[in-house]
Amino acid sequence: MRIWPGTPYPLGATYDGSGTNFSLFSEVATRVELSLFDEDGRETTADLPEVTAFCWHGFLPDVGPGQRYGFRVHGPYEPTAGLRCNPAKVLLDPYAKAIEGSISWDEAVFPYHFVDPDGEPNHDNSAPFVPWSVVVNPWFDWGNDRHPLTAWHRTVVYEAHVKGLTMTHPDIDPELRGTYLGVASPPIIEHLVDLGVTAIELMPVHQFVHDHTLHEQGLRNYWGYNSIGFFAPHNEYAVRGHRGQQVTEFKSMVKALHAAGIEVILDVVYNHTAEGNHLGPMLAFRGIDNPAYYHLVPDDLRYYMDFTGTGNTVNTRHPHVLQLIMDSLRYWVTEMHVDGFRFDLASALARELHAVNQLSAFFNLIQQDPVISRVKLIAEPWDVGEGGYQVGNFPALWTEWNGKYRDTVRDYWRGADQTLGEFASRFTGSSDLYEDTGRRPHASINFVIAHDGFTLTDLVSYDEKHNEANGEDNNDGESHNRSWNCGVEGPTDDPKIVKLRARQRRNFLATLLLSQGVPMLAHGDELGRTQRGNNNVYCQDNDLSWIDWSDVDEELLAFTSALIELRTEHPVFRRRLWFQGSDSTGRGAEDIGWFRPDGSEMTDDDWSQGFAKSLAVFLNGEAIATPGTQGERIVDDSFYVVFNGHHGRLNFTLPGHEWGNRWVRIIDTTDSHVGPARRQWRAGERIRADARSVLVLKRIDPLPGRRAVIGGA
């Protein structure tokens, strides 16, 4: 096999129409072999002939799309020095754009012998048991595809799993269920559009591995937080094959979602890889350049620093590792047309030596990058290491999953003692976390439910988790529920309990979708999805975790959609700027006001009372001061939102005339109707709020001369 010198960049396998250039970074290698596999799996090898700045490279004419390949890296095997080269192992290309196959868990996949992990290296050939990289065709007809570029304050995020969202839908072609093309199918796109969400945040679609421990138990890594290929769309979500078809199908999905105005955000896992700790398999990075790619324990280089709970942590101090991550991000934006990223355990990416460094090289690169700095960036602002909880501490470009929002809202509706000030802060965008860093309310990604925990229905239905199917004696997952489930565990036919649980779900949804910031729904919560009390379905690739489209709560779906429509139509619920409170022009210029149930304004003492569970908030739509496209002042309706987190019914007195003369109720979470009630209430009148309920009233007497254009902001 004749191989020409080629070029060191771009890294990976690059097809140019006449052949393919291969390039692999390794500072520790003494020799790199390129392995090609034919249709029968026979291997042909050739040394990459040149090395430039630690990049080993070569060009093969007449090698094109669909060619399967891997690398064998020669070099020192000295685990005590952190060096683990083993040419018996075929390694994936870190820049592979597609990957074929999966792991067969033979001992040959590991760099050591099971009987003596610290002994001589395992020289068994791993080629028959590992996935292979694939050369892809980069061309695709994008037509007139464009990024929707939805403004952050208009964004509603829908967290979803490719397989779980589509696997049981009766109107999707069975061949397409569980795939990218299933997500792109009309039934799913119609559901997303009708619901009103603007962005789908896909759980990991980078090529991932089903863990050895799960394989031994007959389970699978369903969630996918176990990446091995940062450029390759996961091959199991493709319909027509693994030889690059997964790339084409992923692009087709993005194109279809964009045509419907829906952005695509990827949940990306750059903080660790599927190779695990020192006893894990050798699949790619470990055998290519172990000390470059991983944080090693300084005092004993055999072991890995584990800030992620998975056995290893990617070493973002190394320039080539930073380059890998940045090249991956740019590829997904420029070539795959995605609109943003949610970074799993993002604090781990900011670790320089041990501590989380807010000015780490990774964030500096993001800040100056002309492509990545312009897309949506969402941090999961914690990891499992010391000092890893960093909610509110990410740089100005970033938004964050607001874990404090989740905990505060759950605690409020379960009746836990906390100050009303904490709840009010979360409802109004968490300015205490984000305003001082120059960010706006959209920096807070608000959520009550995400993939890791109870579904919304289960949150109000179970006191305890039921994770027995996971094989860990129910010791995995969140330890305690943070909700109120009406005192009955699990499913029930008691109509009173069913009614109370339905109300509690509506309370959570109303709070979430009327809060300032960016709301995120977990897929299926609008349908009443249950996981039967399992709050950690990471290994349950079955009907326990998939949405059951045959059991849809149509009433809940309609309520959720109506709430999103209300938010979309009224800028007062999705402000671009922070609330300012009162100013020198008088009470009418206040953009927000807080009230006790007796109609008087909240005092400092009221805010500090942990036992208080009820308050109301006035949102002045005529003071949002948002400029329109022609310079006109965009204003909105004004609303009065009542929160009764108390266990008993309360009467709320509406405030005085200066806040509004006439009001109509449009939401009462004691039922699922969204829309104006027949009755009107006047200033000073009392309105009943049932136990644990939300009321939303709209003012129907805007002040004369104050009205301009409603909406548009």
N, C-alpha and C positions, 0 to 999 in steps of 0.2 A: 504494500500500500504506500504510494508516494505521497508525501506530505510536504508542502512548501512552508516557508517561515511564517507567513501571515503577519498579523499585527496584534499588539497587546490589547488594544481597545477597538470596539467595545468588548467587555468581558462576556463570557458565555459563548453560545453558539449563534452565529449571525449568518443567515443565508442571504446572498446578494444576487441570486439568479443564475450564477454559474458555478457556485460551490459554497462551502461553509467555512467560516473562520471560527476557530475554537481558542478560547483564552481562559486561563484559570489562575487566580492569585494563590500563591503559597510561598511564604518566606522561609519555611523550614524544609521544603522539599529538596531532594538532591536529583530527582528525576520524576517526570510525569508521563504516564502512558495514557493515550486516548484509546478507549475500547469502543468498537462498533459492533453492533449485534444485528445479524441478518434475520430474515423471516422465520428461520428455524431456531433462532437463539444462539447460533454459532458466533463466536467472538473473534474479531480481528483487532490486533493492537498495533500501535505505532507511537513512538516517542514524540512528544511535542518538541520541535527542534530548537526553539529559541526561548530565552527568558529575558524579559525586559522589565526592570523595576519590580522584580518578584512576580511578574505575570508570565506564565508559561503559555506559549501560543504556537499555532500552526494553521495552515489553510489546506483544505482538501477539495480539489475540483470534483465536480459531478456528485457531491454529497448534498442532498437537499431535504426538503420537508418530509417528515415521517421517519427519518433515520433515527434509530435508537442508539444512545451512547452513554458512556460513563467514564470515570477517570480512576486510574490506579496510581497512587502517590507513594513514591519511594522516599525514605528518609528515616531519621532516628525514631526508635521506639524505646523511650525512657520515661515511663509514667511518673516516676519521682521528680523528673524535670519538666513535667507537663507535656511531653512529646509522645505522640501516639500514632505515628505513620505506620501503615501496614498495607503493602501493595497487594495482599491477597484479597482485599476488600474493594469491590467496585463501588465508587462513590458518585452520588448525584452532583450535578453541576449546580452550585448555589444560584446561578443565573438562568437555570433551565426555564424556558417559557411553557413547557408542557412536560408532564411526567406520566409514564405508562406503568401500570401494574401497582402492586402493593407488596407488603412484606410477608414472606413466609417465615415464621419464627423458628428457623433452624439455628443451631449453635454457631454455624458459620457466619451469621449476621453479627456476632459479637467479636471483639478484638482479642478476647481472652478465652481460656477454657473454664467451663463452669466449676470444675473440681479444684481449680487453683487460680482464682482471679488475679493474684499478684505474681503469678509465675510467667512462664514463657508465652509469647504471643500466639494467638490462634492463626495458623496459616491456611485454614480451610478456605476454599474459594467461595465467596459470597454471591457471585454473579447470578446463580439460578434462584436466589431467594430474596433479592432486593428489587425495588422498582428502578427503571431506567429513565434517563433524560431523553427528550425527543426534540429534534430540530423542527421548528415550526415555520410556516409560511406567514410572513408579516402582513400580507395584503388582505384588505377587507373593504367591502363597499359600504362605507358609512353613510352614503347619500347626503342628505342635508341635516344629519344629526348635529344637535347643539346641546351644550350644557344648559339646563333650565335656569341656573343662576338665581334660584329662589333666595330672597333676602332672609337673613337669619330670623328677623322678628316675625316673618310670615311662615316660618318653617314648622311643620309638625312631623316628628320622626316616628317611624314604625319599625321597631326591631323585629326581625324575622329570620327564620332558618329556611334555607332553600328547600330542604326535604320536608321539614315539619309543616311548612305552609301549604305545600302542594300535594302531599302524598295520598290524601284520601278524598280530594275534591271530585265529586261525581261528574262534573262537566269538563274536566281536563282529560284529554286522551290518555288512557292508561300508560302508554309508552312514555309520555312526557312527565308523569308524576314523579316528584322527587328530584327534578332537574332544573337547570337554568331555563330551559325552554318552557318548563311548567310555570315558572315565575313570570315568563313573558307571555303566557297564554291569556286570551281574552277574559276568562272568568276571574283570574287573579287581578289583572289590571283594572277591570271594571269594579272589583271589590275595593281596591285601593282608592280609585277615583271617587266612587260613591261615598266612601268613608270620609274622604277629605284630607288624607295625609299627603304631604308634599315630598317626602323622602323615605326610602326604604333603607334601613341599616341592616345589611346582611351579616349574620354571624359568620365566622371564618370560612372563606372560600379559597385561601391559599392551600396548596396541597398539604394534607396532614396525614398523620399516622394513627392507626388504631393500636393503642398501647399493648405491650406484651402482657402486662398483668390483667388487663381487661380480656384479652384474647384467651388467656388461661381460664377465665371464668365464663367464657361464652358470651361476653359482652363486647360492645364497640364504643369507640369515642364518637358519640353522636354530635356533640357541640363543635368539635374541631379545633379546640385550643391546644394544638399539638403540631405546629407547623414544621415542615421540612423543606418547602419550596416557596420562596417569597415572591416569585414571579409567575408561578404556575397555578391556574385555576384548578381546584380539586377535581380529579378525573371521574370520581364516582357520580358527580352531578351532570355528566354528559350522557347524551342519548346514543350517539352514533360512533363512539370509539374514543380511544385515548391517545391517538397519534396526532394530536393537534386539534381534533374536532372540538375538544373542550374549550379551546380558545375562541373558535368561531362561534360556538353556541353562547359563550359568555357575552361576547360582543353583541350578538343578536338580542340577548336579553336586555342589555343596557340600551340599545337602540330603541327597542319597543317601549321601555319604561320612559325614556326621554320623550318619545313621541306623545306620551300621555301626560307630560309635564312633571314626571316624578324623578327626583334625583336618586342616585345610587351612592350610598356610603358603605364602605367596607370596614368591618371589624377586623383589625390587623393585629397579629401577634408577633412582634419583633423582639420581645423581651426574653424569650427562651426558644429552644428548639426541641424537637421530638427525640433527640439523642439522650436526654436524661442525664443522670449523674455518672459517676465513674464506672458503674456497672451496666450502663445502657449500651445500646447497639452502636455500631459504626456505620453510618449512612451517608454522611457528607462532611460537615464542618470539622468534626473531631479528627478525622483522618487526613483532612487537607491541611489544617494549621490550627491545632487545638489551642495554643496560648494566644493566638490572634483573635479567634472567634468567641472565646469564653472567658468570663471572670473566673480565675483560679484562686484557690485559697493561698495567700502569700506564704504562709509558713509550711505548707505541704501541697505542692503543685499536683499531686495525684487527684485532689478533690476540687469540687466546683463550689463557688459561692452561689447560694440559692436564695435569691430575694423574691422568687416567684412561686415557690412551693412545688416546683416541677422537677427539681434536680439540678438545673443549671440556669445561668443568666448570661445573655448575650453581652459581649464586651464592647460597649459603645465608646470606649476610650480609644479604640484602634481606628486609624484613618480608613483602612480598607473595609472595616465592618460598617463604619458610618457611610462610606461610599455605597456599600451594598444596600443599606436601608434607603438611602436617598435615591439611588438608581431604581430601586423597586417602586418607591412611591411615585416617582416621575413616570415610570412605565405604565402604571395603572391609570394615571391621569391622561397622559398623552396618547398611549396606544390602546388602552381599554376604555377610555372616556368616563371613568368614574368621577364623582363629584366631591368626594371627601373621605375622611378616615376617622374611625374611632380606635384609639390606641389602647389595647389591653394592658393593664398593669403599667401605665405609662410612667409611674415614678421610677420603675426599674431602668428605664431608658435614660434617666437623668443621673444615675449613679456613676460618679467618677471613680473614686476608690472604694469608699464604703457609704458615705453619706449621700443623700439626695442633693444634688447641686442644681439650683434653679437656673443657673447660667451655664449649664453644661454645653459641650460642643454640639450635641444633637439639636438642642433648641436654637442655638446660634445658626446652625445650617438651615433649619426650617425658616427662620426669620429672614434670611437673605436670599432664599431660593425663589426665583421668579415664577416658578410653576406651583410649588407646594404651598407657598405662603398665601396663595389666592384661593385655595379650596377650603372646604369646611374641615376644621381640625377639632376633634373631640378627644379629650383625655379621660381615661379611667384613672383618677388622680390618687392612686394608692398602689402599693404592692405589699407583700407579706413581711418585708424586712423591717428592721428598726428604723423609726422615723419615716416610714413609707406613706403614711396618711397625709396627703398634701392637697386636700380640698381647699380651693381658693388661692393656691400658690403658683399656678402655672402662668406662663408669660402672656402678654397682652393679646396675641393672635388667637389664643386658644379658648375654646369652650370646655366645660367640664361636666361629667356626670356628677350631679350634686347629691352626694350621699347624705348630706345633712338635711336636704329637702325630703328625701325618702323617709328618713328616720323621724323627722319632726312631724310630718303629715300622718304617718302611721300612728305615732304616739298620741297625737291629738285625737284621732278618731277612735282610738281604743280607750281613751279617758285617762291616760297616764298624766301624772303631774308634770307640768312644764309651764314656763311663762308664756302668756299670750304674745309677748314681744317676739319670742322665737318663731312662733307660727306666723305672725304678721310679716316678719322679715323674709321668711321663705316664700310666702304668698306674693310678695311684692318684688321678687327677683334676687333676693339675697345680696343687697347692696353692701352689707357688712363683709362679704367675702370678695366681691368683685369690683366695687366702685373705685377703691383706692389704687387699683392696678390699671386704671384707665379703661377698663372694660365696661360694657353696657349690659342691660338685663339679659340679653341673649347669651351671655357667657354661662348662664346657669341652664344646663340640660336637666329639666325637672322630670323625675320619674317616681312612681310608687312601686312599680313592678318592672323587673328586668328578667332576663333568661335565668339568672342564678338566684332562685328563690321560689316561693309559692306563686302560682298564677293568681290573678285577682279573685277569681271564684274561690280558690283554695285558701287564700288569705283570710276570707271571712267565714270559712267553713271548717277549719281545723285548728285545734289548739296545739297539736304536736305534729312534727314531721313524720312521714311514713315512707322511709327510704329503704325498707328491707330488701327490695329487689336489686339494690346496688351491690349487695354482697359485702357490706362493711358493718353489719350488725346495727344499722341505723345510727352510726356514729358520724356520718358525713353530713355536709350541708349545714345551713343555719341552725343554731341550737334552739332558738326561741322564736315563736311567732310574735309579731308586733302589731296585732290587730285585735278586734273584738268579734268573736264569732257566735255571739248570742247564747253561749253556754252549752251548745250542743255540738258534739264532734262528728264531722263527716256528713254524708248525705242524709236528708230527712224529708219526710212527707208532711211534717207539721206545717200547716199553711202560715202560721204566725212567724215561725222561724224563717221560712222561705221568704216571706215578705220583708222581714228585718234584714236578712242578708242582701236581698236585692237593693234595699235602700242604702246599705253600707257601701256596696259597690258603686252606686250612683254618687255617694258622697265623695269617694276617692276620685272618681272621674271628673266630677264638677270642680273639685279643688284643683286637680291637675290642669284641666283645660282652661280654667279661668285665671290661673296664676301667671304673673309676669315671668318671662324666660321662655325657653323652648320646651314644649311638652314632648315626652316620648312614651308611646304605647308599646307594650309587648304583644306580639302577634297572638291573636285569638282571644285576648282579654275582652275585646268588644263583642265576642261571640259567646262568652261564658265558658271558655275552655277550662278543663280540669286536668290535673295530673294525679288525681286521687290521693292528694296529700304528700306526694313526693316533691320535695323542694330542691332537688339536685339531680336532674335527669340527664346529666352529662354523658352517661353511659347507656341510656335507654333509647336505642334506635328502633322504636316500635310504637304501637298505638298509645302507649302511655304518654309519650311526648309529642306525637303528631297532633295537629288540629283535627278534631272530629267534625267534619263538615256535615255529617248527618244529624248533628245535635247542636243546632244554632239557636241561641236565645235571641230571637228576632226583636223583642222589646228592648233588650240591652243594646243591640246593634243600632237600632233607630235612635236611641237616646244618645249614644256616643257620637254618631254622625251629626246629630242636631247640635250637640255641644261644640263640635269642631266647626260647624257652619257658623254658629254664633260667634266663636272666636275669630273666624276668618272675616266676618262682616263688620266686626267692631274693633277698631284699632285700640280702644281703651283697654282691651284685655291683652294686647301684645305691643306695648309701647316700645318705641325705639330708645327712649331716654329714661333716666331715673325720675321717680317722683320727687317733686321739690317741696311739697307742703304749701303752707300759706306764704303770702308775700305782702308787701306794704299796700297793695291796692285793695286789700280787704278779703273777706271770707269768700266772695264769689270767685276769686282767682285761685283758690286752693284746688290742687289737682287730686287730692285724696283727703279723706277724713275718717276717723275711727270713733266708734260709738259703743256705749254700753247698751244693754237691753232696754234701759229706761229712756233711751234717746239722747242722753247727755254725752258729751265728748269724753273720751278716755283720758284719765289722769295718769301721772307717773306711777301712783300707787296701783292703779288698775293693771298696768302692764306687768308689774312684778309679782302678781298673785298667781302662784302655781296651781291653785285649786280651781281658778276660774276657767270655764270651758266655753264661754259664749261671747261673741262680739259681732259687730257689723262694720262694714267698710263702704264708704261712698267713693265712687270712681267718677271723676268729673271728665266727661268726654269733651266738654267745651274748653278744656284747658290743656289738651295734649300738645297744642302748638306745633303741629307737624306741617312743614311747608308742602304745598302741592306742586304739581309739575308746572303750573302757570303762575306760581307765586301766591295763589290763594291760600287761605288758612284752612287746613283740613281739621274738621271737628267731628265729634261723634255724639251719640246718645250718652246719657249719664246713667249709672247703675248703682243700686244699693244691694250689697251682698250680705246676707245674714248667715252666720255659722253658729249652729247650736250643737256643740259637742257634749252637752249635758245629757244625763240619762233620763231627764224628764222634760216635759213640754214647757216652753216659755213663751210669754208674750213680749214682742219687741215693739217699742214705741218708735214710730218714724220721727226723724229730726224735724226742726222747725222749717218755716217757709223759705228761709234763705237757702236751704239745700234742695228745695223742690216742693211744689204744691201738690202735684198729682202723680201717682205711681201705679203701675200695673205689674202684677207678678207674672214672670215668664218661666220660672223654674221653681219647683218644689220637689225635692228628692224623695218625698214620701210616695211619689208616683213617677212614671217615666215620661210624662208629657212635657214637651218643651214648646212654649208658645204663650201668647197673652191669655190671662184669665179674664172672665167677664167682669169681675168686680174691680173697681179702682179704689185705692187708698189715698187719703190726703195727709198732709203734714200733721203730725201729732197723733194720728190714729194708731191703734195697736194692731199688729198682725201676728198670728199664731205661728210659732215654729215648733213642730213636733220634736220629740227626743231624737238626737243624732240626725240632724237634717240640715240641708242647705236651701235657702231661699234666694232667688235673684229677682229683683224688681227693677223695672226700667222707668226712668222719669219721662213723662209724656207732656211736660210743659217747659220746653227750652226757653231760656231767658230771651226776651225780644232783642233783636239786633246782634245776637251773639252767634247766630248760626251761619255756617258757610257750607262746605261740601262734606257730606258724610262719607267716610271710608277713604279708599285710595292711598292710605298710608302704609 
